[in-house]
Amino acid sequence: MNHPTDTITNALSFDIEDWFHMVGIDAVADPDTWPLPSIVVDQTEWIVQTLAEADVKATFFMLGWVAERYPQLARLIADAGHELGTHSYWHRKVYELTPQQFHQDMKRSIDVIESQSGQKVLGFRAPSFSIRPGTEWAFDVLADLGLVYDTSLFPARRGHGGYPCPPQPHVFRDAPGGRPIHELPISVMRIGPIKLPFSGGGYVRLLPGAVIRRGFSQLHKRGCPVVIYLHPRDFCPDCPRVPMPLHRRFKSYVGLGTTKRKLAMLLGRYRFDTCSSVLGITSSRAAR
């Protein structure tokens, strides 16, 4: 069990996708080639066990494709007391879809996750944080589907996303339909004029623990929770590898041997809960 001394509760989340659900990699782009050798079941089971030992709850944003193929996973996560959210069905970038395609993809994902877990899905994280300026229509689709929060906005520059927004949890009100939705943006620290993501995926794998702790300290001084996001492949140094550009290879595989140690450090040092709990949301509440 963890014994953190920090008083701010942060959001702990995991994007449950397999190692081959990488955006923009030709070798794994065709769903007809899935499933390649899979790591998602073993690594997700390890995550759930690790959180049980630390007595910590988290949000698992699950791909509908994964949930449908491995139906035991959603039930495992729910039975352990965690929150299930959706990460879409196919792991396609939002800005490459039409509103109708996005709605169909999301409904399929939500239906399978809810049927398997017995939970109502409240939240969404876009693949590759791919809600960017010009795709605000996506929030109307989320509202149409009954979702009450999003954690897709990435307030720094990145390859597939990036959206200027307040760094703290807030209510997003700029959807074309005008309906508000709770937003939990991804955490970014400042080093001089530079905005540096530090709390998820390749950033956690690359950055030294001291830099990650500095990011926590900086946000906590402003009263802002940190959002941690990790993937099953982040904990798997021997996961399969396929051809890809050198810069993507670095981002995909750097620091894989460090992630378990860094998660243990975070669990022992800071308070965590689900995304909905950090936002103060229950199934009966919506943005106002």
C-alpha positions in Angstrom: 0.0 0.0 0.0 1.3 3.5 -0.8 1.8 6.2 1.8 2.1 9.5 -0.1 2.6 12.7 1.8 1.4 15.0 -1.0 -2.2 16.2 -0.5 -3.3 16.7 -4.1 -5.0 13.8 -5.7 -3.8 13.1 -9.3 -5.4 11.2 -12.1 -3.9 7.8 -13.0 -4.8 6.4 -16.3 -3.8 3.6 -18.7 -4.6 3.5 -22.4 -5.4 -0.2 -23.0 -4.2 -0.9 -26.5 -1.7 -3.5 -27.9 1.8 -2.7 -29.0 0.8 -2.7 -32.7 -1.8 0.0 -32.2 0.8 2.6 -33.2 -0.4 5.5 -35.4 1.4 6.2 -38.6 3.5 2.9 -38.8 2.9 1.2 -42.1 4.0 -2.2 -40.9 1.0 -2.4 -38.5 -1.5 -0.1 -40.2 -3.7 -2.8 -41.7 -6.2 -4.3 -39.1 -6.4 -7.4 -41.2 -2.9 -8.3 -39.9 -4.0 -8.1 -36.3 -3.6 -9.8 -33.9 0.1 -10.0 -34.2 1.8 -11.5 -31.2 0.0 -9.8 -28.3 1.1 -8.3 -25.0 -2.0 -6.6 -23.9 -3.5 -9.3 -21.7 -0.4 -10.1 -19.7 0.6 -6.5 -19.3 -2.9 -5.3 -18.3 -3.1 -8.1 -15.7 0.3 -6.9 -14.3 -1.0 -3.3 -14.1 -4.1 -4.4 -12.3 -2.1 -6.5 -9.8 0.4 -3.7 -9.2 -2.4 -1.2 -8.4 -4.0 -3.7 -6.1 -0.8 -4.0 -4.1 -0.6 -0.2 -3.9 -4.3 0.1 -3.1 -4.8 2.7 -5.9 -7.7 3.1 -8.3 -7.2 4.3 -11.9 -9.1 4.8 -15.2 -8.5 2.4 -18.0 -9.3 3.9 -21.4 -9.8 0.7 -23.4 -9.9 0.2 -27.2 -13.2 -1.4 -28.2 -11.2 -3.7 -30.5 -9.2 -5.0 -27.5 -12.3 -5.3 -25.3 -14.1 -7.3 -28.0 -11.2 -9.7 -28.6 -10.2 -10.2 -24.9 -13.6 -9.9 -23.1 -12.0 -11.0 -19.8 -10.1 -7.7 -19.5 -12.9 -5.3 -19.0 -14.4 -7.5 -16.3 -11.0 -7.9 -14.6 -10.6 -4.1 -14.5 -14.1 -3.5 -13.3 -14.0 -6.2 -10.6 -10.8 -4.6 -9.2 -12.8 -1.4 -8.7 -11.3 0.7 -11.5 -13.0 3.0 -14.0 -13.5 2.0 -17.6 -13.4 4.7 -20.3 -13.2 4.5 -24.1 -10.1 5.0 -26.2 -12.2 4.5 -29.4 -12.7 1.2 -31.2 -10.1 1.2 -33.9 -7.5 3.7 -32.6 -7.9 6.1 -35.5 -7.1 9.8 -35.4 -10.2 11.8 -34.8 -9.3 14.6 -37.2 -9.1 12.0 -40.1 -12.7 10.9 -39.5 -16.0 12.5 -40.3 -18.4 13.1 -37.4 -20.5 10.1 -38.6 -17.5 7.8 -38.7 -16.4 9.0 -35.3 -19.9 8.4 -33.9 -20.1 4.9 -35.3 -16.6 4.0 -34.0 -17.3 5.4 -30.5 -20.7 3.8 -30.1 -19.3 0.4 -31.0 -16.5 0.9 -28.4 -18.9 2.1 -25.7 -21.4 -0.7 -26.3 -18.9 -3.5 -26.0 -17.1 -2.0 -22.9 -20.3 -1.4 -21.1 -21.7 -4.8 -21.8 -18.6 -6.5 -20.6 -17.8 -4.4 -17.6 -21.3 -3.6 -16.3 -20.2 0.1 -15.9 -21.4 3.2 -17.7 -18.7 4.7 -19.7 -18.3 8.3 -18.7 -15.0 9.4 -20.3 -12.9 9.4 -23.5 -9.3 9.8 -24.5 -8.6 10.3 -28.2 -6.0 8.1 -29.9 -2.8 10.2 -30.1 -4.6 13.1 -28.5 -6.0 13.8 -31.9 -8.6 16.4 -31.0 -7.0 19.5 -32.4 -8.3 22.9 -33.5 -11.0 22.3 -36.1 -12.3 19.1 -34.6 -14.4 20.6 -31.8 -17.4 18.8 -33.4 -16.0 15.7 -31.6 -17.3 17.1 -28.3 -20.8 17.1 -29.7 -20.5 13.5 -30.6 -19.3 12.7 -27.1 -22.3 14.5 -25.7 -24.7 12.7 -28.1 -23.3 9.4 -26.8 -23.8 10.3 -23.2 -20.2 10.9 -22.2 -19.6 13.6 -19.6 -15.8 14.1 -19.7 -12.9 14.1 -22.1 -9.1 13.9 -21.5 -7.8 14.4 -25.0 -6.6 17.9 -25.1 -2.8 18.2 -25.1 -1.8 21.8 -24.3 1.6 21.7 -26.1 2.8 21.0 -29.6 2.9 17.4 -30.7 2.8 15.4 -34.0 -0.8 14.3 -34.0 -2.5 16.8 -31.8 -2.0 19.8 -29.6 -4.8 22.1 -28.4 -4.4 25.5 -26.6 -6.4 25.3 -23.4 -6.2 26.0 -19.7 -3.7 23.6 -18.0 -6.1 22.7 -15.1 -9.4 20.7 -15.2 -12.1 22.9 -16.7 -15.4 22.8 -18.6 -15.0 22.9 -22.4 -17.7 25.1 -23.9 -16.6 25.6 -27.5 -18.3 22.7 -29.2 -20.4 23.8 -32.2 -23.6 22.6 -30.4 -22.7 24.6 -27.3 -23.0 21.8 -24.8 -20.4 21.8 -22.1 -18.2 18.9 -21.2 -15.7 18.4 -18.4 -12.1 18.4 -19.7 -9.0 17.0 -18.0 -6.1 18.1 -20.1 -2.8 16.4 -20.2 -0.1 17.7 -17.9 2.6 20.0 -19.2 5.4 21.7 -17.2 7.3 24.9 -18.1 11.0 25.2 -18.3 11.5 28.8 -19.2 9.5 29.4 -22.4 9.3 25.7 -23.2 6.2 23.6 -22.5 7.4 20.1 -21.7 5.0 17.1 -21.3 6.3 14.9 -18.6 3.6 12.6 -17.3 2.9 9.9 -19.8 4.1 7.4 -22.4 7.5 8.1 -23.9 7.9 11.2 -21.8 7.9 9.1 -18.6 10.2 6.6 -20.2 12.7 9.2 -21.4 12.8 11.7 -18.6 14.7 11.1 -15.3 12.6 10.7 -12.2 13.9 14.1 -10.9 12.4 15.9 -13.9 9.0 14.1 -13.5 9.0 15.1 -9.8 9.7 18.7 -10.7 6.7 18.6 -13.0 4.5 17.3 -10.2 5.9 20.0 -7.9 5.3 22.8 -10.4 1.7 21.8 -11.1 0.9 21.2 -7.4 2.1 24.6 -6.4 -0.7 25.9 -8.7 -3.2 23.5 -7.1 -3.4 21.5 -10.3 -3.5 17.7 -10.4 -1.2 15.8 -12.7 -2.6 13.4 -15.3 -0.5 10.2 -15.7 -1.1 8.1 -18.8 0.7 4.9 -19.7 0.2 1.9 -22.0 0.7 -1.8 -21.6 3.7 -1.6 -24.0 5.4 1.0 -21.8 6.1 -1.9 -19.4 7.3 -4.4 -21.9 11.0 -4.1 -22.9 10.9 -7.2 -25.1 7.7 -6.3 -27.0 7.8 -7.1 -30.7 9.4 -4.5 -33.1 8.7 -3.6 -36.6 10.4 -1.4 -39.2 9.7 2.3 -38.6 11.6 5.6 -39.1 14.5 6.2 -36.7 12.8 9.0 -34.8 9.7 6.9 -34.2 11.8 3.9 -33.1 13.4 6.2 -30.5 10.1 7.5 -29.2 8.5 4.0 -29.2 11.3 2.1 -27.4 13.3 4.5 -25.4 13.4 3.7 -21.7 11.1 0.7 -21.7 13.2 -0.9 -18.9 12.6 2.1 -16.6 8.8 2.3 -16.5 8.0 -0.2 -13.8 10.5 1.5 -11.5 9.1 4.9 -12.2 5.5 3.8 -11.7 6.5 2.4 -8.3 8.1 5.7 -7.4 5.0 7.6 -8.4 2.7 5.2 -6.5 4.8 5.6 -3.4 5.1 9.3 -3.5 1.8 10.8 -4.8 -1.9 10.3 -4.3 -3.9 9.0 -7.3 -7.5 8.2 -8.2 -9.6 7.8 -11.3 -10.1 10.6 -13.8 -13.8 10.9 -12.9 -13.0 11.1 -9.2 -10.4 13.9 -9.8 -13.0 15.8 -11.8 -15.7 15.2 -9.1 -17.9 13.3 -11.6 -20.4 10.5 -10.8 -22.6 8.7 -13.3 -25.5 11.0 -12.4 -23.6 14.2 -13.0 -22.8 16.1 -16.1 -21.1 19.4 -17.0 -23.0 22.5 -16.0 
